[in-house]
Amino acid sequence: MTGATVGVDLDARAYELDRAHVFHSWSAQGSLDPMVLSGGRGCRVWDHAGREYLDFASQMVNVNIGHQHPVVTAAIAEQAARLTTIGPAVANLQRGEAAQRITAHAPEGMNKVFFTNGGADANENAMRMARLHTGRDKVLSAYRSYHGNTGAAVVATGDWRRMPNEYARGHVHYFGPYLYRSEFWAETPEQESERALRHLERVVQAEGPQTIAAILVESVPGTAGILVPPPGYLAGVRAIADRYGIVLILDEVMCGFGRTGRWFAFDGYDVTPDLITFAKGVNSGYVPVGGIVISDEIAATFDDRVFPGGLTYSGHPLAAASIVAALDVMAEEGIVDNAERIGRTVIGPALDKLAAEHPIVGEVRGEGVFWAIELVADRTTREPVDAATIARVKAGLAARGVLVFGADNRIHFVPPCVVTEAEVAEAVAALSDVLADTLEIR
Ligand SMILES: Cc1ncc(COP(=O)(O)O)c(C=O)c1O
């Protein structure tokens, strides 16, 4: 038997086992048809039979350093040989090094890290800290947001995933800026920013500022559409939080650690949060982990008072070792700079050209390696294409060997930060072919 034949058998076995025994996220299980993947390197992944794909989804928009970076996999293996697990109450060198590496990228006055298992529980615990710190109850967050799948995080989420799960209390939603589909009849980014801020402040006033513990915001909303904030917006949110004594939590789970071409997405704006939540890009998902970077003021609240929260795997040594190695290679190899440069000089111009050539593209927006392509049935009315069209585009791309992230009427073009110019050209050419085919079918 050839290697390819063995591979085909392994792919079939993986598929069969999955369909028999694995229950998937956010899905009706009966109609699922998952792709089998077994290996990867850099921006590419492949199945057992050797069929290769360019991973322009970075899986869940988390594999920022690319797949299987050898320095990071070696650091995990080394840590596994030394000590695979240890309780959260002890001091452990790798945990401390990981916390120090993370706070080194945070603003001054943010010196402590609480580690969680992922992004949702980072937000869950950040909201808890804000509530205990302020003695207030409510949390404000945007309708266009995703904050994770735990009790409060999913209710802080704005999108459809909140509605079947609304058991937590004290959550209020507002509209953030999104000029292309403005809720505020705005025609310029400046108008959108000003009016979205006025709306947010009116929500704060109408809810009663003395009842509001936190405003939770994705610095750049990701799954909701890669909505790069207009000028002055995040600084304006900070000013509103300050005016009413509200804690500002910036959710950097998807947009942090290189995705926007900056270490933290908020580095591009004139804003300092009180709490930063992170996960995904901090170690590119090599081991599950998330956490909160905490301001000195909020950390001090818990100097003499118990923080009523914890996890068996808070600061797990394999996760900690992977964070240290991932952040070190990101710095040493200029990976964040690559994301910034390739976004500005290659991806942005290539997607603008694509938009000019294909009337189905309503808008392209993004920065770094964080781009959304909004597909519309009509450019004048901006009517979104339907889910079937997005499914066809995704399938067409996969058939041409390119994986992307699909959300609502959008294709998210979100490769690892290490992506090269040639890989971008390959993915854009495939997308151009698929969009031309899609228009023909419609
Ligand atoms: C902005 C944001 N916050 C939180 C989460 C939840 O992270 P996790 O899936 O690691 O719990 C996500 C996941 O996509 C996210 O994009």
The ligand as an SDF file (V2000), in Angstrom:
LIG
                    3D

 16 16  0  0  0  0  0  0  0  0999 V2000
  -13.3660   38.6410   21.0480 C   0  0  0  0  0  0  0  0  0  0  0  0
  -13.5320   37.2770   21.6370 C   0  0  0  0  0  0  0  0  0  0  0  0
  -13.6930   37.1520   22.9740 N   0  0  0  0  0  0  0  0  0  0  0  0
  -13.8190   35.9560   23.5570 C   0  0  0  0  0  0  0  0  0  0  0  0
  -13.8010   34.7990   22.8090 C   0  0  0  0  0  0  0  0  0  0  0  0
  -13.9460   33.4590   23.4940 C   0  0  0  0  0  0  0  0  0  0  0  0
  -12.7410   32.7950   23.5080 O   0  0  0  0  0  0  0  0  0  0  0  0
  -12.6950   31.1980   23.7760 P   0  0  0  0  0  0  0  0  0  0  0  0
  -13.3610   30.5590   22.6110 O   0  0  0  0  0  0  0  0  0  0  0  0
  -11.2380   30.9170   23.9100 O   0  0  0  0  0  0  0  0  0  0  0  0
  -13.4220   30.9620   25.0520 O   0  0  0  0  0  0  0  0  0  0  0  0
  -13.6250   34.8700   21.4270 C   0  0  0  0  0  0  0  0  0  0  0  0
  -13.5950   33.6510   20.6000 C   0  0  0  0  0  0  0  0  0  0  0  0
  -13.6600   33.6790   19.3950 O   0  0  0  0  0  0  0  0  0  0  0  0
  -13.4880   36.1500   20.8220 C   0  0  0  0  0  0  0  0  0  0  0  0
  -13.3400   36.2770   19.5170 O   0  0  0  0  0  0  0  0  0  0  0  0
  1  2  1  0
  2  3  1  0
  2 15  2  0
  3  4  2  0
  4  5  1  0
  5  6  1  0
  5 12  2  0
  6  7  1  0
  7  8  1  0
  8  9  2  0
  8 10  1  0
  8 11  1  0
 12 13  1  0
 12 15  1  0
 13 14  2  0
 15 16  1  0
M  END
$$$$
